[in-house]
Amino acid sequence: MTGTLSIKEASLYYGKHIVSEALTLEFNKPEIVSIIGPNGSGKSTLLKALGRLLKPAAGTVYLNGRDMQAMSSAETARQLSVLPQATQAPGDMTVRDLACCGRLPYQTMFSQLGESDRQAIDMALESTGLVDMQKRSLSSLSGGECQRAWLAMALAQKPQILLLDEPTTYLDIHYQLELMELVNRLHRRFAITVIMVLHDLNHAARFSHRLIAVKKGQIMADGSVQQVFVKSTLEKLYDVKVTVMEMGSEGKHYLACFPYCSMETD
Ligand SMILES: Nc1ncnc2c1ncn2[C@@H]1O[C@H](COP(=O)(O)OP(=O)(O)OP(=O)(O)O)[C@@H](O)[C@H]1O
């Protein structure tokens, strides 16, 4: 079943600090959506509100048609997984232990993992390519393997919607691509809606169906990659001069953006 998520007329504050007002967005089909925009523009704050990590000061977030604030955290977590930025777990925890944590929303206080939990954990480890590493401690993994372990935990929750905040930060280009390809495969295999904050514009253009551009807490553009990934929008979004190119390799075409100077040095 496709999960739906929407945020309606939401105001997002930290105490008195206003990040966004009157934010409205809908996610109602299984697609990969990237949120792009400059530092401090409110991307992570939006993702936190969508993931029930930040309560809107006004407005409502609906998950599968229900007001998320009226749902328990376990109920939310059975439909939606969130991987925040810079996640950390005890280093002596194994990969499988971490994947098991994804089943917590399905547990009662004294219950133990059952057959359906084990199946979900095995499926999560298999689809992230971690079966052979499941007994390894997290501290022994590379950055890319560790990100995959977190994804396995998120997948074990069996979410319809997956929220990722800068999942490729600190990864080299090999692991960045590996992770993006994995996210793409998971989206296709399980029809999961993926909403992620990405700083790498070329990954955003390549792996997303839809781009949401956020500036100063507001939605500056929202549409397909072809609509949003254009010179005028990217220049206005980041206050830089860019050239957007279409490049081909091995019969495939990719859009790429090359920022060549800031507006100040123009
Ligand atoms: N916990 C917090 N308490 C107070 N202000 C915060 C908090 N987290 C973020 N902010 C502020 O809210 C604004 C939006 O921050 P947010 O992290 O959403 O931006 P972002 O677009 O994700 O930035 P970046 O690309 O640098 O990660 C910024 O001005 C930031 O300083």
The ligand as a Tripos MOL2 file, in Angstrom:
@<TRIPOS>MOLECULE
LIG
   31    33     1     0     0
SMALL
NO_CHARGES

@<TRIPOS>ATOM
      1 N1         17.5920   22.8250   17.5730 N.pl3     1 LIG1
      2 C1         17.5730   24.0710   17.0880 C.ar      1 LIG1
      3 N2         17.3500   25.1210   17.9120 N.ar      1 LIG1
      4 C2         17.3060   26.3900   17.4320 C.ar      1 LIG1
      5 N3         17.4700   26.7130   16.1250 N.ar      1 LIG1
      6 C3         17.7030   25.7040   15.2680 C.ar      1 LIG1
      7 C4         17.7630   24.3360   15.7020 C.ar      1 LIG1
      8 N4         18.0030   23.5590   14.6240 N.ar      1 LIG1
      9 C5         18.0870   24.3930   13.5680 C.ar      1 LIG1
     10 N5         17.9060   25.6810   13.9650 N.ar      1 LIG1
     11 C6         17.9070   26.8700   13.1000 C.3       1 LIG1
     12 O1         16.8240   26.7370   12.1810 O.3       1 LIG1
     13 C7         17.2150   27.1800   10.8880 C.3       1 LIG1
     14 C8         17.0150   26.0570    9.8850 C.3       1 LIG1
     15 O2         17.9040   25.0080   10.2200 O.3       1 LIG1
     16 P1         17.9100   23.6190    9.4200 P.3       1 LIG1
     17 O3         18.8370   22.7090   10.1370 O.co2     1 LIG1
     18 O4         16.5340   23.1690    9.1920 O.co2     1 LIG1
     19 O5         18.5290   24.0950    8.0330 O.3       1 LIG1
     20 P2         19.0790   23.2010    6.8390 P.3       1 LIG1
     21 O6         18.5330   23.7970    5.5990 O.co2     1 LIG1
     22 O7         18.8100   21.7710    7.0690 O.co2     1 LIG1
     23 O8         20.6300   23.5150    6.9540 O.3       1 LIG1
     24 P3         21.9420   22.6580    6.5920 P.3       1 LIG1
     25 O9         21.9460   22.5150    5.0980 O.co2     1 LIG1
     26 O10        23.0510   23.5440    7.0550 O.co2     1 LIG1
     27 O11        21.8870   21.3420    7.3090 O.co2     1 LIG1
     28 C9         18.6550   27.6580   11.0060 C.3       1 LIG1
     29 O12        18.6350   29.0530   11.1970 O.3       1 LIG1
     30 C10        19.1630   26.9710   12.2520 C.3       1 LIG1
     31 O13        20.1420   27.7490   12.9070 O.3       1 LIG1
@<TRIPOS>BOND
     1     1     2 1
     2     2     3 ar
     3     2     7 ar
     4     3     4 ar
     5     4     5 ar
     6     5     6 ar
     7     6     7 ar
     8     6    10 ar
     9     7     8 ar
    10     8     9 ar
    11     9    10 ar
    12    10    11 1
    13    11    12 1
    14    11    30 1
    15    12    13 1
    16    13    14 1
    17    13    28 1
    18    14    15 1
    19    15    16 1
    20    16    17 2
    21    16    18 1
    22    16    19 1
    23    19    20 1
    24    20    21 2
    25    20    22 1
    26    20    23 1
    27    23    24 1
    28    24    25 2
    29    24    26 1
    30    24    27 1
    31    28    29 1
    32    28    30 1
    33    30    31 1
@<TRIPOS>SUBSTRUCTURE
     1 LIG1         1 GROUP 0 **** ****
